[in-house]
Amino acid sequence: MPVHLAQMNALEHEELMTYEALKSEDFVVTKLEIPFTRLLTDQTLEQEIKVLKRPGGMFGLSQDEAVLGHLLVVSLPLYRMVK
């Protein structure tokens, strides 16, 4: 058996905390109710940040009050989604 498969099989007994986290799927986010479309939390965050970006990128936050306000409004929901 390849080493990585043996290590994954041993997780339940050797790394119970890691095993429980993988089993509970704490590292993925469901954005749609379509099977097999879950995303890793960092991918989800990247997608949400893309929504915030303007054509030239996410710049001038301190210079544009509307953009800064938008970022502040979505920061807490993003945090909760990734948490």
C-alpha positions as CSV (number, residue, x, y, z in Angstrom):
1,M,0.0,0.0,0.0
2,P,1.4,3.5,-0.8
3,V,2.6,5.4,2.2
4,H,0.1,8.3,1.9
5,L,-2.8,5.8,1.9
6,A,-1.4,4.1,4.9
7,Q,-1.1,7.4,6.7
8,M,-4.7,8.4,5.8
9,N,-6.0,5.0,7.1
10,A,-4.1,5.5,10.3
11,L,-5.5,9.0,10.9
12,E,-8.4,7.8,13.0
13,H,-6.1,6.3,15.5
14,E,-3.0,8.5,15.4
15,E,-4.4,12.0,14.6
16,L,-7.9,12.0,15.9
17,M,-8.3,15.8,15.7
18,T,-7.4,15.8,12.0
19,Y,-9.6,12.8,11.3
20,E,-12.6,14.5,13.0
21,A,-12.0,17.7,11.0
22,L,-11.8,15.8,7.7
23,K,-14.9,13.7,8.6
24,S,-17.0,16.8,9.5
25,E,-16.0,18.6,6.3
26,D,-15.1,21.8,8.2
27,F,-12.8,22.8,5.4
28,V,-15.4,23.2,2.6
29,V,-18.1,25.7,1.9
30,T,-21.4,24.9,0.2
31,K,-22.5,27.8,-2.1
32,L,-25.0,25.9,-4.1
33,E,-27.2,22.9,-3.3
34,I,-25.8,21.0,-6.2
35,P,-24.0,17.7,-5.2
36,F,-20.2,17.7,-5.5
37,T,-19.9,21.5,-5.9
38,R,-18.4,22.3,-2.5
39,L,-15.4,24.6,-2.5
40,L,-12.4,24.9,-0.2
41,T,-12.6,27.9,2.1
42,D,-9.7,29.7,0.5
43,Q,-11.3,29.2,-3.0
44,T,-14.6,30.6,-1.7
45,L,-12.9,33.6,-0.2
46,E,-11.0,34.3,-3.5
47,Q,-14.4,34.2,-5.3
48,E,-15.9,36.7,-2.9
49,I,-13.0,39.0,-3.1
50,K,-13.3,39.0,-6.9
51,V,-16.8,40.4,-6.5
52,L,-15.3,43.3,-4.6
53,K,-12.7,44.1,-7.2
54,R,-13.1,46.8,-9.7
55,P,-11.8,46.5,-13.3
56,G,-8.4,47.9,-12.2
57,G,-8.2,45.8,-9.1
58,M,-9.0,46.4,-5.4
59,F,-7.2,49.6,-4.9
60,G,-7.8,53.0,-3.3
61,L,-9.8,51.7,-0.4
62,S,-8.9,54.6,1.8
63,Q,-9.6,57.1,-1.0
64,D,-13.1,55.8,-2.0
65,E,-15.6,55.8,0.9
66,A,-18.2,53.8,-1.0
67,V,-15.7,51.0,-1.7
68,L,-14.4,51.0,1.8
69,G,-18.0,50.9,3.1
70,H,-18.7,47.9,0.8
71,L,-15.6,46.1,2.1
72,L,-16.6,46.7,5.7
73,V,-20.1,45.5,5.1
74,V,-19.0,42.2,3.5
75,S,-16.1,41.5,5.8
76,L,-18.1,39.9,8.6
77,P,-20.2,37.6,6.3
78,L,-16.9,36.6,4.6
79,Y,-15.4,35.8,7.9
80,R,-18.4,33.8,9.0
81,M,-18.4,31.9,5.8
82,V,-14.8,30.9,6.0
83,K,-14.9,30.2,9.7
